[in-house]
Amino acid sequence: MNANFPIFEQTVFSNIVKAVGISYPGLLANLMRWFGRQPVSSTVDRLLDQLYDHYGILVSQRPWHFLVASLITTALLSIGLSCFTSYNDIRLLYTPLDSLSLSERKVDDQFWAWKAPNNNSTLLDDEEENPERTVALFILLRAEQRQTNIFNRNLCEAIERINENIQALNDSSFTQFRYNSDGNSAYNHAGRMLCKLYFNPTLRRSPNVRFRYPYLTAFGFQLYLGLTIAGVHEYNNGTLSGFESFSLGYSWLTKRGTFDEFSSLMRSVDFLIQPHAKQANLTYVIYSDELANQEVNKNAAYTFPYLAVSAIAVLIFCTLSNWGKSVEALLGCLSSLLAVLSSFGLLAYANVPFNSIVVVTPFLALAIGIDDTFIAINAWRRTDPKLSVEERFRLSIRESGCAITVTSLTDVALFCIGTLSNTPAIRVFSQYTATAMAFDFFYQLTFVAPAIVLGGHLEHKKRHDQNYPHQVQALPARLFKNYYAPLLNSRLIQTPAMLLYVLYILIAFWGCCHIRVNMSISMLLVDESPLRAFFDLKDEYLRSSVAVTVHVRRPPDLNDDRQLSEFWSMVSKMEQMPQSRGSMSSFLWLRDYMMYIQNDRNLSQPLDALDTFLNSYQYRAYANTVRWYKDVQTGATVLNRFLFQTYYATKGQWEEVTALVNSLRTLAQHYQQFNVTIFISESFVWDQFISIPDNTIQTVGVGVLCMLAMSALFIPHMHSVFWIGLTLLSMDLGVIGGLSLWGVTLDPVSMINIIMSLDFPVEYAAHVCHCFYRMPDHWSNERKLVELLGNVAWPLLQGGTAALLATLPLGFVPSYVIRVFFRTVVLILSIGMLHALVWLPLFLVLLTPKSKVGQKSISCN
């Protein structure tokens, strides 16, 4: 044995072994004994057989105890639903936790909440928050026909009347809301001034007024139009000629205002707008974050009623396809519902909030859970009716328990991987679904299993009828065994089947290469939501007009020429980007201020004129962009922080905008001596676009590895790990490619469904491989295929049909979120049946070498 090692390696290895006090020959002997053992999966398989042997005896002796305990457990956990909470803040739910947009928004919020220090306080970056919160709504005006110029005198007159009516709005139903006059005046000032100047003949021809986009210049001061108008039309000389949408924004301050009260306020605003918009031949949409979050809740309201339809459809199918065991099948459906109640109640106890995507979890639990019930019933039917009920159940739970354990634990493990996602919506969905899958497994063993025992006792009492349902139920299996399997054994069928697989792979790969990444808030809304028009129009212009706020929290010292030079270098680089229009694209107070003080020789310090500058009529628009205060001890002006805005015009392509955002963030990092932060109000959208492809690849990769590890642990044949991995990759490729060809984009919603799609291939492949590798080694490939399909084809087809019936009603829900889930399940089931009933059995009998596993009796699931 030692002669097989090089002398140097023997010496080094011997010294290491001696150092830890182990004899070299003894170690080699232990290693040989270790590698001579069976794989870990064989040990696990044997332990599971022994465990289910004992468990089967225990359940068969006390079935009522398990049934009652299951119902009591469900009742206790269901009480947690009284603590049920939901959370549908679409910005936070769909923003990755490591997204820079979260910290950038925090910086922006701190700027607007900033308060000048006084004698009794110090200036901190996280100032005490104002006890009043701000709620806002936006009014988007546009023409009925898209891409129509609406800039005319009628629009401007309607804007003034709407503004006057909303300012005067007062009603006892929303007394908790205080009109934010300063904020509203600032937001709407630029658009209203555009109307007043443009339709004044004298001012319109004045050389001191320039109608350019995004900044209107009037007598030396600038007004930013980027937040107000979109779909801009320009003359050849760059002068503004029109636009396609106009936005008004209003906010209120409140401490205890509720959503119902704010809804009353929005209805009053809607009532005021209608006549003025109609008179100007305009249509409009009202938007608020609170309303958007409420609209997202409609996904649940529209979907939950279909759960009853799904349950009834599955119950009917279970009754018809399990004649003689229909009660047990019905209780299997009930166990899935018990799992949903228990999981939702437990997570409500744990204060895990519900969100709109979780609404598909009950359907998923029903679709997956019923498959385990079919396996258990099928295992019972294959036992000898002449045996006692206890013995039949022990044998059936021993055979089905391993298959159910493998599939259930892989279900739980897969969705546990999703809980590691950095997107809160995906994390919460995975928490709910993983918990539901765990309870599904629990109730299969504690509710469905004793139900089968009790059904067995009833069957035993009717011994004279017991062969009839057995023979009727065996008919589909006999059809697969006697007719379909010989057909699949034919070369005339095998060759076209393999060619069809090659064609499938090519089409799926082509679809994957053409999938588009997208992230639009409108995809989270139901189809008939009034806010869809707002987001669709916003998305149309959002990527072509990017307004960037640059926060400078450590301003340069105006007495330090080096710092000023570095600051202007940063500004220059931002204004030299291809999408910028140069200095005219920026709204920066410091540029005008340096010119303002250039010839003033009476200033002892550069900032001494700041107060006068910001209060002058010409530069008053800059006041909200600077945060400064007077030092109470020295009286000197202290510049604490400021912001400036710069605008970029793009071609509207996602890749271009995300590259721009990344370039700006990188540039800001190079000038951290000024503590620069880039803020874009919709930056969470760009962050999703950046992170989704990598997160999808990472999640799928980890999921596949986890599924392979679980399969290697439970299935006692290493070849099965290869075939399960191939099925996983093949089916996931088909699902992603199919979704792409079906018009689904890569977004957080489809990402959740891609994670879910990893579950079904493991179930199909595990059942097929588990059965195939338990067959005697001396059997011919033709006989293996016949026995394989005779044992697994009908239960798999039953499970697939039940899963389709469970999700079929979702195809009628008018929501993108639910529609993608439905399409994913349809693709999974159709592709899965092809793999489980055609391609994988052919691969196993044509390409797998003969098994070295010991011969066992053919009884599998």
C-alpha positions, 0 to 999 in steps of 0.5 A: 500500500505504501509503495503507491505513494511517492517517498517524499509524500510518505515522509511528510504525511508520516510526520504529520500523522505522528505529530497528532499521535496516530499510527500510520498503519492504523490511519490507513486501515481506518481510511480504507474502512471509511471509503469501503463503506456505502455512501452517506445517502445509503445510510440516510435511506436505511435510517429513513426506512427504519424511522418510518417503520417505527412511525408507521406502527405508532400512527397505526396504533393511535390514528385519532390521537394524531388527527386531533393533535393536528387540528389542535395545532392548527387552531392554536396557530390560527389565533396568530391571525389576530396579529395579522399585519400587511406592509405594501410600501412598494419603494422599500419592499422592492429596493435591495437592502444593500441598495445605495438608493436607501442611504441616498434617500436618507441623506435627502430626507436629512437635508429637508429635515435640517434645522439650524442649531441654537444655543441649547443644541448641537448640529448632528447629521441625524437631526430630531425628526419633525413629529409631523409627517408629510403626505403628498399627491400629484396631478398629472395632466395630459391629452386623451391622445398620447404624444399630443402637445397640450401647451396652450392658454387653456391649460394655463388657465386651468392650472391657475383655477385648480391651484386656487381651488386646492389652496382654498380647500377646507372640509371637516372630514380632513381637519387632521391635515394642514396645507403645506403652503411653502412646499406647494408654492415651491413645487408648482412655482416653475410651471406657473411662471412658465405659463405667465411668462410664455403667454405674456407677449411683452415678456415672451419677446424679451431678451432677458427671458429664455424658454429652454428646457430644463431651466427657464431663465428670466431676468437672471434667475433660473427655474427648473422645469424637469419636475413639472413638464415631460415629453418636451417639444423644441424648436430647431434653436432649442427654444421650448415649443410645447410638452405632452404632460404637466404635473402639479404637486400638493402636500399636507402636514399631519400627525394623526391623519389616517388613510381614510381621511386622506382618501376623503381629501383626494376625492375632494381634490378630484371633484375640484379638478374635473370641470377645469380639466374637461374645459381644457380638453384634458385628462388627468391622473391623481397619484400619491404613495399612500394610494399606490400602496393601497392599490397594491393591496388589490392583488390580494383582494382580487386573488383570494376569492379564487382560492375557493374555486381552486380548492373545489376544482382540486377536490373534484379531481381528487374524488374522481381520480382516487375512487375508493380513496376519495375521502383520504384525497379530500383530507389531503387537500384539507391538510394543505389548507391547514398548512396555510392557516398554520404558517400564516398564523405562526408568522403573524405571531412573529410579526412578519408582515404580509405583502401582495406577492404572498397571496400566491402562497396558498395556491402553491401549497395546495398544488405541491401538497396534494402531490404528496397525498397522491404518492401516499395513497398510491403506495397504500394501493400497491400493498397486499390487501390480505395483510393487516391494516397496521402492516399495510400502513407500515409498508406504505409509509416506509416506501412513500415516506422517503419520497415525501421527505426528499421532496418536502425538505428540498421544498423547504430548503429551496425557499429558505434560500430565498429568505437570504435575498436582499430584496424584502419582498422576495425574502418575505415571500420565501419565509411564508412559502418555506413555512407553508411547505414545512407545515405541509410536510408536517400535516402529511405525516400527522393528518393525512397518514392517520386518515389513510389508516382510518380509511384502511380500517373501513376498507378492511371491514368491507373486504368483499368490495376491496378488490374493486376500487383497487382494480379501477384505480390501477387502470391508468397505471396499467395503461401507462405500463401496457401501452405507453411504455412499449410505445416509448421503447420503440426506436421510431418514438425514441429518435423523434423524442430526442430530436424534440429535446434538442429543439426544446433546448435551442428554443429555450436558450434563444428565449433566455438570450432575449429576456429583457430586464424591467422594473416598473411600479405599474407591474405591481398594480391590478390591470384596472388600477387608475394609477397605471396610466400615471406610471406608464406615462412616467416610465415613458419619460422617466428614462429620457429625462433624468434629474439628479440632485447632488448633495454636498454635505461638506462644502468647500472653503471659499477661502481655499482656492485648492478646494474650490478648484477641486469642487469646480473640477467635479462639477465640470466632469458632471456637466461634460458627460455625453447626456448633459447640456453643459453648464446650462443643465445645472442649477447651482447657487455657488456659480452665481454667488461667486459672480455676485461677490466678485466685485464686492471689496467690502466683504471680510469673509466670502459668506458674509453676503450669503443672506443678502444673496438668497433674499434678493429677488433674482436669486430667491429660487436658490434659498431652498438649496442651501443650509446655513446659519449664523454662529451664535458666538462669533456671528459668522455665517456658517455654510453647513451643506447645500445641494444642486441639481443637474439634468441629463437627456438620454435616449430612454434605454435602461442600459444607458441610464444605469450606466449614467447612474453608476458613473455619477456614483463613482464620480461622487466617490472620488470627491468624498472630501466634500461628502458628496451623495448622488440622489435620484428620486427613482434610483431604486428602479435603476438599482433593481435593474442593476441587481436583478440579473446578478441576483437571479443567476446567484439565486438559481445557482445556489438553489441548484447546488442546494437541490443537488446536495439534498438529492445526494443526501437522500437518494442512494445512487450518485447517478441520480444526482447527475440526472436531477441536476440535468433536469433542474438546469434543463427545466429552468432553462425552459421556464426562463426562456418560455417566460421570455417568449410569453412576454414576461420580463426579468423583474422581482416578480418573475425572479420569485417565480424562477426560484419557485420553478426550481422546486418542481424539477426536483420532485419529478426527477427525484421520484423517477430516479428513486424508483429507477435505481431501486430496480434489480440490476439484471433487468433489461432496459426495456423492462426497466422503462415499463416498470418505471412508467407503470409505477410513477407515471400516473402519480406524477400525472395526477400531481401535475393535473391537480397543480394545474387545477389549483392554479388555473383560476389565477389565469383570470385574475387581472394582475401582472403579479398573478398572471406571471405566477400562472404562466410560470406554473403552466410552463413548469407543469407542461415542461415537467411532464415532458421531462418526467414522462418522456425525456428523463426515462429515456435518458435513464434507460439509454445512457445510464450504466448498470447500477451497482446498488444491491437488488431490492424489490421493485416498489417505488414512488 
